[in-house]
Amino acid sequence: MDDEFSRYEVYTTAGSVYCYRDNGVLKNRFGLRDGAKLKLVETDLTAIRQNDLLLHPIEGRFSARQLCRIHRYLFGDIYFFAGHYRREDIMKGATRFLSWREIPPRLKVLLSKLREENCLTGCCFEEIIDRGAYYFAELNYIHPFREGNGRTIREFMRLLFDRNGYRVLWNAVEPEHLLAVMEESVYDITPLKGVLSRCLERK
């Protein structure tokens, strides 16, 4: 199985406490020190887990705890840090994500705001797109985990959209386009709104 969106999950690894010192590969439960082999194993296992979540979603109140549970379910077979916030700063290309020390308070404020909005209940389609893009982009900037943020956040948002009567069809856009839009969303969410308007449909 292949999750093309997972190609976004590549970070600078030099000096990372999460990586083997000799090669920069993420420490993993299989002891794999070949990055390509690890990526294959990770892609296959998480694809199975993602399919499972379509039938047995991780329910919750759209809290940080629920987000961590999703991450743990998707990546717990592979990484020791699954379900835990990262404890180092990371960047991807020219994009530096939120400092790791700010993750807990920033998530608490963001998700409290989501619950204050009643998790978007009663919003029209345009509002779902607008507010959905906002929360999607904010979660992406926070980037709570050392690896697997994209897949975890997409599942979290899928549950939010599902709660409001929409299914998400990610295959409505090219993977490369979605990845580019997510990178851009740190600075501008307008392209992300366009993607969501194409990917969401009423159930």
Secondary structure, DSSP 8 states (H G I E B T S, - for coil): ---GGGGG-----TT-TTB-TTT--B--TT----HHHHHHHHHHHHHHHHHHHHHS----SS-HHHHHHHHHHHHTTT-TTTTS---S--EETTEE---GGGHHHHHHHHHHHHHHTGGGTT--HHHHHHHHHHHHHHHHHH--SSS-HHHHHHHHHHHHHHHTTEEE-GGGS-HHHHHHHHHHTTT--HHHHHHHHHHEEE-
